[in-house]
Amino acid sequence: MIAMLSHNMAPLMFAGLILFMICGYHAAFSLAAVGLAFGVLGIELGLIQPDFLGNIVFQLEAIVRNDLLLAIPFFTLMGTILERSGLAEDLLEGFGQLFGSVRGGLSYAVILVGAVLGAITGTVAASVIAMGLISLPIMLKYGYNVRHATGVIAASGTITQLIPPSLVLVVLADQMGVDVGQMYLGAMGPSFVQVLLFIAWVFIVSILYPKSVPALPPEARTLRGWPLAKRCIRGMVPSLILIFIVLGTIFMGFATATEAGAMGVIGAFVLAKLNGKLTFALTYQGMQTTMRITTMVILILIGSRVFSLVFQGVGGKEWIEGLLTNLPGGQFGFLVFVNLFVFVIAFFLDFFEIAFIIVPLLMPAAHALGINPVWLGVLLGANIQTSFMHPPFGFALFYLRGIAPPNIKSSDIYWGAIPWVVLQLILVGLLIVFPQIVTFALDKELVIDPNFKVIVPDQSPSLDLNLAPIIK
């Protein structure tokens, strides 16, 4: 019995964590409890030394000293302030009037506004709630199919998870040990492809089921000509300024992700003030939400560090690496298996838990197979999007359920999400088959010409040193 435990501590530890999670215990406490319990058991079995657990202190200190994690409260606060700043209303009304004359015009508007909001908020909740409150009543009023309307709103909100400055990309970059700027650059291509996939689906629906996505009647298209252009400009100019403040400064090397997030918060407060929405209640609610999300992330990160340390101590790294590197198909087989596994595990874990628990276990095998970590990170980020769109942790669906009219059934919201989950999985498949979608924007490797020579004139004084006695 003892021999069996000693040789299978890593798989038993992983199974114990899954059992705790299925029972409904909070991820942070489950991680820490399983880690400490198996740490004590490992000491008793002689697999690890008691001093080994002292490394937990250094792991916790590393969390506190990690400046990158400061980007999480900054982006969260920026998103919660922008959610109530009036920016979404201007964007949706302008784009809605612009595309209102074509079938599916409101859906196109929701997708494009979701992409813009994703580029300036970084949080799913802000995008889904803002667009749901504004566009859902209008879409239902003009005869849009309920399932299509709820699906496009929820899916467009999840674009935030992939398009920079996504919180998921920040966390993945931290866990994978890569630069956030590179992760953001790698995500630009997939974000664009995802928007095109969503737009293509709306176009297909407008051809096959035109009554589900009707054009706005003439009396609803109240803005034309220059007034319409002014309304679109009014929504786009502040958005473009914020996008430059947050992303432009990162890409040009003027600021880190944390510094850009801080500037984005200032921009969000200024925009809310200009729109007359900045109040004490708004500020308090934003800070309260930010504190709650940040505390949850830090607690999960602490628990994951405890679990990972003990897991590696009992041979978990070697077990996972051997399991994944021996899959048939090499890199392709690894990527297919990992993405199928992440898609299934997303039914039970949210995106923070996946990033903190699963990703560190995958990295040794990914390095052994020579997989670009930025490519893998963006790929997992695209996959993790699906966790917002299917039960039981489909938070985008929960947010939409919370603000949808009572006459809309929850079953309609869930059924409406299915085509968009399929589109997200198609994106994952495209990223596996065509990694250039991610890597084309990354920094190129430095190529050195072996024939290149630099001749430096010898201007040093001549020294006659007899080193023979020293050499002897």
C-alpha angles and dihedrals in degrees: 000000000000091000090051091052092048094052096044104038094119098053091041090051092051091047090050091055092050090050092053091049093049089051088060102249117151112270096233094053093040091054094048095043094050091044095051094042094052089041090060090044090050091053091050091051092046095243094122134021121244090241089060092074088058086077087075088079091057091046091054091046090053090055092052092047095048105112092188091069089064087074089071098067091039095053092041093052091045091052095048092050094047090048089069100029097094094246094116092053092055093046096047095045093048096046091040091057091043095055097027095104094064129068110265091018094138090050091052089050092051092050094049093045089048089056092048093046089047090056093054106031108036093202130100095210093059093050098043096044095045095047094040094054094046108033105028096070091047093048092050092045092058096046106266115161109262095228093048093047095050092042096052092047094050093043094048089053091056091058082082089071093064106027115080133287086040117156089218091059090050091053093043091050090052094048093045096044096237132130114272091220090058091048090051092049091049091052096054095080096046090047090055092047091050093053089050091051091052092047091048091053092051089050091051091049091049089055099042100034107022093165090061093061108029125180118252114267116250093254090058093054096079098157123071137155118355097357089057091048090049091052092050091047090048090058099037103046096062088043093052091047091052092045089054092047092051105031104018093057091049096048093046092049095244095121142013121242090261093051092045090051090053091051089047090056090054090049091050092052091048092050092048089050093050090052092048093243100111108111136150090253091053092049093047093049091048093050092045092053091046093051092049095049094042092049091050092051094048093048091050090047092051091049092047092052091053091048094045094049094053092039091058091044092059093048100269095137093056092044094052093041093050091046095051102036092055094057114121115257100038113229094359093051091047093051094047093048094045093049093048089049093048091047091053096042089051087072087069107025130050123232096266092052091048091050094048100037109030104030097059088053092054100048100078091054092044091053091047090054093047095242117165104248093213091053090048092046095052090044091054090044090056090048094047088058088076090064087071092053106048135054145299095021098026094138094175088058091047091051090049092046089053095057101030120104115267092245091067109091121226088230090061090054092050095045090046091057096058100082091049093050087053090052090051090051090050087056090052090052092049091051091052094049096038109034089169087081085073105027101047092081097045125104111278119240115260110257115204121200107228090208093057112109133184116205114200117191114240104244097157119114117262111255122191104210121172104207097165095100090051093048091050 
